[in-house]
């Protein structure tokens, strides 16, 4: 969480720095591994930077934590199981919770945690290694994840249950959810919207990366979800629509308190900050280089990146 002594200009500069670090780190990783979910870093960098540096009220950590080895699934025979929420600090009634829904954003989450000094930089060396929790598709054991979600709209349902339980316990902390717009093509998302509204869980705040794309191409060509704001409002939610790269808007709307469940639709660009990626339009979902020359183009771009 951000140092409250920072003024607004310092806060914005810090978010800019973290967002830049996220993009640069994910691009470097994609080049080194010849593949990665790069466009997700482009579209969501300011969102995660705003969340982790400022909006989330998380318990502080004394120092960055190393990633753990995978010790099996939770259950009665595995009482030592610890979720990736440990990187958000201890749970408590006054602290916020963050549920990350699209698990393929895992590399972006790891990069954000490293940038805000909650995860050690060396942990990324274990990416996709057998027995590691630094998985390409985040699970409940992966840093920054507290539930296994996939991209099936499951996190919103899980967050609804968490928020309802927290209200029954008298907790004052918020329950945040990060989603991608492709999840609005899933029926479970709409069922969760209805349920959360019915219980008036106004301690839930959702930020959606509306980048207009999914694995098969553009959302509007495959199954349009627009007008998304009107549809979500029809389920009893308060909705704000913003430019997801506008840090001032992200910080301002993120701090808004409502009497209803609140959703922020952050419209983004899938090549923001890494312009060379625009050549892939509209197939951004996963980047794998087709030849060494293409990889060299991205390496040269990386070397020119400056804040």
Residue, then its C-alpha position, 0 to 999 in steps of 0.5 A: x500500500x502506498x505511503x500516505x505522505x505522498x502527494x497526488x503527483x508523487x502517487x501518479x509518478x509511482x503508478x507510472x513507474x510500476x506500470x512501466x516496470x510491469x510491461x518491461x519485465x513481462x516483455x523481457x520474460x516473453x523474449x527470453x522464453x519465446x512466448x508469453x501473455x504479453x498483451x495482458x501486461x499492455x492492457x492491465x499494467x496501470x490497473x495492477x499498478x494502481x491496485x497494488x501501489x495505492x487502492x488496495x489496503x493490504x497488510x504490509x510485508x517486512x520484505x519480499x517473499x520467495x515463491x514456495x514449492x508446490x506441496x499439493x492441493x488443500x485438504x485434511x491430509x495437507x493442513x500446511x497448505x498456504x494460498x498465494x494470498x500470503x503475498x498480500x500479507x496477513x488476512x484481517x477484518x480491516x484489510x482488503x482481499x483481491x481475487x484475480x479471475x483470469x488466471x492467464x494474467x499470472x505473469x502480470x501479477x508476478x511482475x506487479x508483486x515484484x515491482x511493489x516488493x512483495x515477491x522476490x525477483x529471483x522467484x520468476x526464475x522458477x516460472x513454469x518449472x515442475x514443482x513450482x508455484x510460479x505457474x503460467x496459469x495461476x492456481x490458488x497456490x500461485x503468488x497473488x492468487x487465493x483461489x483457482x479461477x481460470x477464465x470462466x467467471x468463477x472468481x466473481x462467484x467466489x468473491x461473492x461468497x467471500x464478501x458475504x462471509x466477511x459481512x457476517x463476521x463484521x469485517x470492514x475490508x473490501x473484496x476486490x475482483x480483477x476480471x477481463x471482458x472475455x468473462x462476460x461471454x460466460x454464463x456464470x458471470x451473469x449469475x454471480x452479478x445477480x446473486x451479489x446484487x441480491x445480497x447487496x454486497x456493496x463491499x465488492x469492487x470489480x475492475x475489468x480489463x475491457x481490451x476487446x479481445x479474446x483467444x479467437x480474435x475480437x470480442x465484437x466479431x465473436x460474441x459482442x458483450x456491448x453495451x456492457x455498462x447498461x447490461x451490468x447496471x440492469x443487474x443492480x450494480x453501480x458502474x463507471x466507465x473509464x480509460x484504463x490507462x488514465x491513472x488519475x481516473x483509476x485512482x479516483x474511481x477506485x476510491x469511490x464508495x457506493x451503496x451498491x456493488x461497484x464495477x469499473x469498466x476500464x477500456x484498454x489497448x492491447x498494445x499500450x506501451x509496446x507499440x511493436x505489438x500492434x502488428x499482431x492485431x487482432x490476435x494478441x492473446x498469446x505471443x510466440x515468435x515465428x522466427x528469430x528476426x521477429x524476436x530480434x525486433x522485440x529485443x530491440x524495442x525492449x532496449x529502447x524502452x524508457x520511462 
